[in-house]
Amino acid sequence: MEKLQIKKEFKYQLKYFYFINFFIFIFIFLVLYISNLFGFYKQAFIPICIFFFIWIFNADKFYYCPACRGNPRGKHGLIYPPKKCSECSADLI
């Protein structure tokens, strides 16, 4: 796969990743706000925490290396995507 094509496809995946993250954040915020507003905050806390942890531990599955289809791991967490694939060393950004 060509280097420019790899970067273009990975950039598209990152846009999708950030789009999904934004809506998950809005969803959690709205559920917490509504549960606080109607007084069932204590009952909603545990399911929201479980949902949050499932999301955090699976959030990086929304992007992959276009060259090797591996799951690149960054050193700076999920917010800053990796510049190179940790499996095949292809430039991603």
ROKOLVO-105299 format. One record per residue (C-alpha): x, y, z; residue in one letter; residue number from 0. Coordinates in Angstrom, 3 decimals, padded with zeros to 6 digits. Layout:
N
SITE:u:v:w:aa:i
SITE:X:Y:Z:A:NUM
...
//
This chain:
93
SITE:u:v:w:aa:i
SITE:000.000:000.000:000.000:M:0
SITE:001.283:003.455:-000.870:E:1
SITE:002.399:005.771:001.969:K:2
SITE:-000.001:008.573:001.045:L:3
SITE:-002.901:006.156:000.815:Q:4
SITE:-002.056:004.734:004.265:I:5
SITE:-002.005:008.221:005.784:K:6
SITE:-005.256:009.212:004.059:K:7
SITE:-007.109:006.091:005.217:E:8
SITE:-005.786:006.409:008.776:F:9
SITE:-006.812:010.079:008.869:K:10
SITE:-010.341:009.069:007.849:Y:11
SITE:-010.392:006.450:010.625:Q:12
SITE:-009.280:009.048:013.162:L:13
SITE:-012.094:011.415:012.136:K:14
SITE:-014.573:008.584:012.676:Y:15
SITE:-012.898:007.758:016.021:F:16
SITE:-013.187:011.342:017.291:Y:17
SITE:-016.760:011.624:015.992:F:18
SITE:-017.814:008.509:017.913:I:19
SITE:-015.943:009.666:021.035:N:20
SITE:-017.721:013.010:020.950:F:21
SITE:-021.154:011.381:020.814:F:22
SITE:-020.290:008.909:023.578:I:23
SITE:-019.222:011.868:025.738:F:24
SITE:-022.474:013.725:024.989:I:25
SITE:-024.496:010.582:025.736:F:26
SITE:-022.811:010.034:029.121:I:27
SITE:-023.166:013.725:029.975:F:28
SITE:-026.875:013.766:029.108:L:29
SITE:-027.601:010.562:031.023:V:30
SITE:-025.820:011.906:034.106:L:31
SITE:-027.577:015.270:033.815:Y:32
SITE:-031.040:013.735:033.339:I:33
SITE:-030.515:011.217:036.138:S:34
SITE:-029.461:014.040:038.447:N:35
SITE:-032.403:016.166:037.334:L:36
SITE:-034.974:013.450:038.051:F:37
SITE:-033.290:012.138:041.201:G:38
SITE:-032.165:008.645:040.163:F:39
SITE:-028.480:009.493:040.065:Y:40
SITE:-027.464:006.709:042.479:K:41
SITE:-029.239:004.026:040.464:Q:42
SITE:-027.727:005.215:037.169:A:43
SITE:-024.155:005.582:038.428:F:44
SITE:-023.041:001.925:038.266:I:45
SITE:-024.433:001.218:034.750:P:46
SITE:-022.837:004.423:033.471:I:47
SITE:-019.484:003.473:035.009:C:48
SITE:-019.679:000.010:033.438:I:49
SITE:-020.553:001.563:030.061:F:50
SITE:-017.662:004.032:030.413:F:51
SITE:-015.088:001.347:031.212:F:52
SITE:-016.279:-000.900:028.388:I:53
SITE:-015.967:002.069:026.040:W:54
SITE:-012.515:003.153:027.243:I:55
SITE:-011.013:-000.325:026.950:F:56
SITE:-012.452:-000.805:023.452:N:57
SITE:-012.212:002.712:022.020:A:58
SITE:-008.979:002.041:020.169:D:59
SITE:-010.685:-000.662:018.091:K:60
SITE:-012.130:002.062:015.834:F:61
SITE:-008.822:002.633:014.096:Y:62
SITE:-006.223:000.250:012.737:Y:63
SITE:-003.139:000.343:010.577:C:64
SITE:-004.234:000.280:006.921:P:65
SITE:-000.981:-001.428:005.898:A:66
SITE:-001.008:-004.460:008.236:C:67
SITE:-004.523:-004.258:009.772:R:68
SITE:-002.900:-004.319:013.209:G:69
SITE:-004.026:-002.258:016.164:N:70
SITE:-001.400:000.497:016.611:P:71
SITE:-000.666:001.496:020.180:R:72
SITE:000.454:005.005:021.004:G:73
SITE:002.627:006.034:023.926:K:74
SITE:000.503:009.085:024.772:H:75
SITE:-002.918:007.526:025.297:G:76
SITE:-006.006:007.593:023.125:L:77
SITE:-006.209:011.333:022.537:I:78
SITE:-002.946:011.485:020.612:Y:79
SITE:-002.884:008.825:017.900:P:80
SITE:000.371:007.002:017.150:P:81
SITE:002.588:008.426:014.436:K:82
SITE:003.856:004.978:013.443:K:83
SITE:002.319:001.552:013.612:C:84
SITE:003.716:-000.420:016.527:S:85
SITE:003.532:-003.671:014.533:E:86
SITE:004.823:-002.839:011.037:C:87
SITE:006.422:000.631:011.589:S:88
SITE:004.423:002.239:008.766:A:89
SITE:003.993:006.016:008.995:D:90
SITE:000.386:006.783:009.939:L:91
SITE:000.407:010.552:010.389:I:92
//
